[in-house]
Amino acid sequence: MKFESKFELGQQVWGTVINDKSTYEPVECDLCDSTGFVIVKGKDVEYICPQCFGDKQYKKLGKEMTICKTGKIGKICVEQYDSQYKNTSGTKYMIDKTGVGSGTVWREEELFASEEEAQRACDEFNKNNLL
């Protein structure tokens, strides 16, 4: 059986990954003005705020796509499932930089033929997915 794939064996590709983008921000505190530190009169040092204890809170900023790897296609796999199964059919790849045979399996939509194409996809995704 002959199948069509987006990439060929040995072709250079750029892989992208989507991760949560987040930050840690100081909790609101009126004693230290949310800096996490206070200065005691007559001392030349900062002390951890006795009210908020310098605590920070996790804040999710959305999802961010970045280019994470480049390499050459070393393996192409086509997976097809009967409609009764919940698995998704598609073409998957392995690249030399992340291991061929026992490394990362890349979905077709995660790989791009040029760095510029991968960066455009990242820019477009990030424009719509960051808060």
Secondary structure by P-SEA (a helix, b strand, c coil): cbbbbcccccccbbbbbbbbbbbbbbcccccccccccccccccccccccccccbbbbbbbccbbbbbcccccccbbbbbbbcccccccccccccccccccccccccccccccccaaaaaaaaaaaaacccc
